[in-house]
Structures are given as C-alpha cells and as structure tokens.
Amino acid sequence: MNKQVQSSEQPVGNRIDERAERVKQATSNVVASTRDKVDQAADRVEEGLHRATDKTAEAAHKAADKAAEVGERSRAAYEQTRERADEWLEQARDYVREKPVQAVAIALGAGWLLGRILRR
C-alpha cells in the first residue's frame, strides 16, 4: 500500500514542481520584461536630458555672444562720444584763446540766464 501511495504522490509532486517551475519562469520573464521597459524609459529620459542640456548650453552661448556684441558696441559708442566731447572742449578752448572778452561776456550772460531760470 505504501508503494501505491508513493506512486500516486509522485505525479502530484511532479505537477507541483512543474507548476512551480512555470511560475518561476513567468516571474523571470515579467522581471526581465519590466527591466527592459525600465531601461528603455531610462534611456529616453537620459536622451531627453541630454537634448535639454545641449539646447540650454546653445542658448547660453548665444546669450553670451550677444552680450559680448552689445558690450563691444557700447564701448565703441562710448569712445566715439568721448572723442566728440574732447573735440568740443578743444574748440571751446580755442574760442576762448582767440576771443577772451567775448567768451567772458557769453559766460556771464549764460550764468545770469541760468540763475534767473533756477530762481523760479
């Protein structure tokens, strides 16, 4: 009788082992599939971050180039304005040297007029 019990249990044990093996295989397949999907998602995120970083760096370079260009134009305008002011100052000095009496009269008249305007 023991032999009959053992022989009838053997197929049940085999079935349990087979089913356990199927569950293990299915679990391994699901884990592998999930791992692949996570890896793919991570790759897409990484690519997106790289593109965003590249675009940000490109925009920063453009902004820096534009700032340098504006700075250069500003320096050029400053130099040009300074040269004009120096020219006007030199012309004023030449006028005062050539016509000192008229220059003093003009300065007095301008001072008097400015004083009248500022009093009001």
Backbone as CSV, one residue per row, in Angstrom:
resi,resn,N_x,N_y,N_z,CA_x,CA_y,CA_z,C_x,C_y,C_z
1,MET,0.795,-1.169,0.000,0.000,0.000,0.000,0.853,1.254,0.000
2,ASN,1.928,1.208,0.673,2.821,2.340,0.675,3.328,2.643,-0.726
3,LYS,3.548,1.613,-1.474,4.023,1.820,-2.820,2.965,2.501,-3.665
4,GLN,1.708,2.174,-3.431,0.637,2.816,-4.185,0.509,4.279,-3.800
5,VAL,0.652,4.574,-2.542,0.556,5.960,-2.079,1.714,6.759,-2.646
6,GLN,2.885,6.146,-2.585,4.048,6.844,-3.092,3.949,7.053,-4.590
7,SER,3.500,6.080,-5.310,3.424,6.220,-6.752,2.332,7.210,-7.154
8,SER,1.269,7.290,-6.361,0.237,8.256,-6.704,0.654,9.668,-6.300
9,GLU,1.509,9.776,-5.278,2.005,11.089,-4.872,3.041,11.605,-5.866
10,GLN,3.756,10.762,-6.472,4.813,11.153,-7.386,4.271,12.037,-8.499
11,PRO,3.209,11.676,-9.164,2.714,12.554,-10.206,2.256,13.896,-9.641
12,VAL,1.669,13.909,-8.457,1.241,15.183,-7.863,2.470,16.029,-7.568
13,GLY,3.494,15.444,-7.035,4.738,16.167,-6.756,5.361,16.707,-8.024
14,ASN,5.326,15.895,-9.064,5.867,16.347,-10.345,5.070,17.528,-10.884
15,ARG,3.761,17.426,-10.735,2.921,18.531,-11.209,3.206,19.803,-10.415
16,ILE,3.390,19.653,-9.118,3.705,20.824,-8.284,5.038,21.418,-8.725
17,ASP,6.014,20.548,-8.942,7.316,21.035,-9.384,7.220,21.721,-10.747
18,GLU,6.462,21.117,-11.653,6.300,21.703,-12.986,5.631,23.074,-12.899
19,ARG,4.581,23.139,-12.106,3.869,24.418,-11.955,4.753,25.456,-11.265
20,ALA,5.509,25.034,-10.268,6.433,25.951,-9.596,7.471,26.456,-10.593
21,GLU,7.927,25.565,-11.439,8.910,25.961,-12.452,8.292,26.949,-13.440
22,ARG,7.035,26.710,-13.828,6.335,27.634,-14.738,6.175,29.009,-14.087
23,VAL,5.817,29.017,-12.797,5.659,30.290,-12.081,6.997,31.015,-12.020
24,LYS,8.075,30.262,-11.729,9.401,30.865,-11.700,9.760,31.461,-13.060
25,GLN,9.484,30.691,-14.118,9.801,31.162,-15.470,8.973,32.398,-15.828
26,ALA,7.693,32.358,-15.498,6.829,33.509,-15.780,7.295,34.732,-15.001
27,THR,7.663,34.527,-13.744,8.171,35.628,-12.923,9.460,36.181,-13.517
28,SER,10.344,35.293,-13.924,11.598,35.734,-14.545,11.322,36.513,-15.818
29,ASN,10.365,36.044,-16.621,10.008,36.738,-17.860,9.444,38.123,-17.563
30,VAL,8.557,38.204,-16.574,7.969,39.504,-16.215,9.054,40.453,-15.707
31,VAL,9.935,39.932,-14.855,11.020,40.769,-14.323,11.920,41.232,-15.460
32,ALA,12.263,40.334,-16.367,13.123,40.698,-17.499,12.426,41.729,-18.385
33,SER,11.151,41.539,-18.639,10.394,42.479,-19.457,10.312,43.840,-18.784
34,THR,10.047,43.816,-17.479,9.969,45.068,-16.730,11.321,45.770,-16.722
35,ARG,12.387,44.995,-16.536,13.735,45.565,-16.553,14.011,46.220,-17.902
36,ASP,13.635,45.553,-18.987,13.841,46.110,-20.319,13.063,47.419,-20.490
37,LYS,11.816,47.402,-20.032,11.000,48.612,-20.164,11.559,49.756,-19.329
38,VAL,12.026,49.451,-18.120,12.625,50.475,-17.267,13.903,51.003,-17.910
39,ASP,14.701,50.106,-18.461,15.927,50.536,-19.142,15.606,51.429,-20.334
40,GLN,14.583,51.047,-21.101,14.186,51.869,-22.251,13.702,53.241,-21.795
41,ALA,12.901,53.254,-20.740,12.404,54.530,-20.218,13.567,55.379,-19.708
42,ALA,14.517,54.751,-19.018,15.687,55.477,-18.519,16.501,56.035,-19.689
43,ASP,16.636,55.253,-20.752,17.362,55.732,-21.933,16.666,56.939,-22.551
44,ARG,15.336,56.876,-22.643,14.587,58.012,-23.204,14.738,59.248,-22.326
45,VAL,14.671,59.063,-21.024,14.841,60.195,-20.104,16.249,60.779,-20.251
46,GLU,17.235,59.899,-20.320,18.613,60.360,-20.463,18.800,61.136,-21.769
47,GLU,18.252,60.620,-22.853,18.347,61.312,-24.138,17.673,62.673,-24.066
48,GLY,16.499,62.712,-23.431,15.787,63.984,-23.282,16.587,64.988,-22.466
49,LEU,17.217,64.504,-21.413,18.037,65.396,-20.586,19.247,65.896,-21.360
50,HIS,19.842,65.020,-22.160,20.984,65.444,-22.970,20.566,66.502,-23.985
51,ARG,19.418,66.293,-24.629,18.940,67.286,-25.591,18.659,68.615,-24.892
52,ALA,17.998,68.549,-23.732,17.688,69.777,-22.995,18.971,70.490,-22.570
53,THR,19.961,69.741,-22.134,21.240,70.335,-21.734,21.921,70.981,-22.924
54,ASP,21.897,70.303,-24.064,22.505,70.869,-25.271,21.806,72.157,-25.685
55,LYS,20.477,72.153,-25.646,19.732,73.364,-26.023,20.020,74.502,-25.052
56,THR,20.098,74.185,-23.766,20.392,75.214,-22.771,21.789,75.789,-22.977
57,ALA,22.741,74.918,-23.241,24.113,75.378,-23.481,24.169,76.242,-24.740
58,GLU,23.453,75.831,-25.767,23.425,76.613,-27.009,22.826,77.993,-26.757
59,ALA,21.723,78.039,-26.005,21.098,79.324,-25.687,22.035,80.193,-24.849
60,ALA,22.748,79.573,-23.920,23.690,80.328,-23.094,24.822,80.900,-23.945
61,HIS,25.307,80.109,-24.906,26.361,80.607,-25.799,25.850,81.775,-26.634
62,LYS,24.638,81.642,-27.146,24.069,82.734,-27.940,23.928,83.998,-27.103
63,ALA,23.443,83.834,-25.866,23.278,84.992,-24.980,24.633,85.629,-24.667
64,ALA,25.647,84.799,-24.425,26.983,85.332,-24.135,27.547,86.061,-25.352
65,ASP,27.344,85.489,-26.537,27.812,86.145,-27.761,27.107,87.477,-27.965
66,LYS,25.802,87.485,-27.725,25.023,88.715,-27.885,25.480,89.764,-26.878
67,ALA,25.715,89.333,-25.638,26.186,90.267,-24.609,27.554,90.843,-24.984
68,ALA,28.424,89.995,-25.513,29.742,90.480,-25.938,29.607,91.482,-27.079
69,GLU,28.702,91.183,-27.998,28.471,92.092,-29.130,27.936,93.439,-28.647
70,VAL,26.955,93.404,-27.747,26.389,94.640,-27.211,27.451,95.408,-26.428
71,GLY,28.267,94.688,-25.664,29.343,95.341,-24.924,30.330,96.027,-25.853
72,GLU,30.660,95.373,-26.939,31.585,95.959,-27.910,30.985,97.209,-28.555
73,ARG,29.699,97.131,-28.911,29.038,98.307,-29.485,28.988,99.446,-28.480
74,SER,28.738,99.111,-27.219,28.688,100.140,-26.177,30.048,100.813,-26.009
75,ARG,31.104,100.004,-26.018,32.444,100.584,-25.909,32.745,101.503,-27.097
76,ALA,32.339,101.072,-28.276,32.574,101.890,-29.467,31.800,103.205,-29.378
77,ALA,30.550,103.150,-28.940,29.743,104.361,-28.795,30.339,105.278,-27.726
78,TYR,30.817,104.701,-26.632,31.447,105.495,-25.576,32.684,106.207,-26.108
79,GLU,33.518,105.466,-26.818,34.732,106.063,-27.376,34.401,107.190,-28.341
80,GLN,33.408,106.964,-29.189,33.010,107.981,-30.154,32.484,109.223,-29.434
81,THR,31.674,109.033,-28.407,31.129,110.157,-27.643,32.250,110.903,-26.924
82,ARG,33.179,110.168,-26.361,34.305,110.797,-25.673,35.148,111.619,-26.643
83,GLU,35.365,111.088,-27.841,36.128,111.830,-28.848,35.412,113.119,-29.236
84,ARG,34.086,113.052,-29.391,33.316,114.269,-29.726,33.408,115.299,-28.606
85,ALA,33.268,114.821,-27.360,33.353,115.744,-26.223,34.732,116.396,-26.171
86,ASP,35.777,115.619,-26.434,37.136,116.183,-26.453,37.278,117.227,-27.557
87,GLU,36.688,116.944,-28.717,36.731,117.903,-29.826,36.010,119.193,-29.453
88,TRP,34.819,119.081,-28.853,34.053,120.273,-28.459,34.815,121.077,-27.398
89,LEU,35.437,120.378,-26.461,36.206,121.058,-25.431,37.394,121.787,-26.054
90,GLU,38.045,121.171,-26.988,39.177,121.804,-27.666,38.707,123.024,-28.464
91,GLN,37.551,122.921,-29.128,37.003,124.063,-29.861,36.676,125.203,-28.905
92,ALA,36.108,124.859,-27.734,35.787,125.897,-26.747,37.063,126.567,-26.253
93,ARG,38.103,125.806,-25.994,39.386,126.377,-25.553,39.966,127.301,-26.620
94,ASP,39.900,126.839,-27.886,40.411,127.667,-28.979,39.630,128.976,-29.073
95,TYR,38.324,128.927,-28.912,37.487,130.131,-28.991,37.850,131.094,-27.867
96,VAL,38.020,130.553,-26.646,38.372,131.407,-25.505,39.740,132.044,-25.737
97,ARG,40.691,131.321,-26.314,42.018,131.876,-26.584,41.958,132.959,-27.653
98,GLU,41.119,132.729,-28.677,41.025,133.693,-29.774,40.227,134.932,-29.369
99,LYS,39.152,134.738,-28.615,38.267,135.860,-28.267,37.944,135.803,-26.771
100,PRO,38.868,136.178,-25.924,38.642,136.065,-24.483,37.545,136.979,-23.958
101,VAL,37.419,138.191,-24.468,36.410,139.137,-23.982,35.019,138.625,-24.320
102,GLN,34.835,138.185,-25.544,33.528,137.655,-25.934,33.195,136.392,-25.133
103,ALA,34.182,135.559,-24.869,33.955,134.323,-24.115,33.500,134.645,-22.695
104,VAL,34.124,135.653,-22.073,33.726,136.051,-20.713,32.318,136.621,-20.748
105,ALA,31.986,137.442,-21.746,30.653,138.038,-21.860,29.598,136.942,-22.046
106,ILE,29.903,135.972,-22.875,28.963,134.861,-23.090,28.793,134.076,-21.802
107,ALA,29.881,133.824,-21.070,29.804,133.073,-19.815,28.972,133.835,-18.789
108,LEU,29.179,135.168,-18.695,28.387,135.975,-17.759,26.907,135.957,-18.138
109,GLY,26.620,136.100,-19.406,25.219,136.080,-19.870,24.569,134.728,-19.611
110,ALA,25.297,133.662,-19.872,24.752,132.316,-19.635,24.544,132.084,-18.141
111,GLY,25.472,132.559,-17.320,25.332,132.414,-15.874,24.138,133.187,-15.343
112,TRP,23.989,134.439,-15.823,22.840,135.259,-15.397,21.523,134.593,-15.789
113,LEU,21.417,134.124,-17.042,20.198,133.447,-17.530,19.909,132.177,-16.733
114,LEU,20.913,131.414,-16.478,20.734,130.166,-15.698,20.286,130.501,-14.269
115,GLY,20.868,131.549,-13.688,20.453,131.970,-12.337,18.989,132.387,-12.310
116,ARG,18.527,133.096,-13.309,17.107,133.526,-13.387,16.172,132.299,-13.512
117,ILE,16.594,131.350,-14.319,15.754,130.145,-14.517,15.676,129.324,-13.237
118,LEU,16.771,129.197,-12.531,16.815,128.363,-11.335,16.111,129.015,-10.140
119,ARG,15.966,130.335,-10.121,15.284,131.020,-9.031,13.796,130.730,-9.037
120,ARG,13.253,130.485,-10.178,11.798,130.281,-10.288,11.443,128.955,-9.825
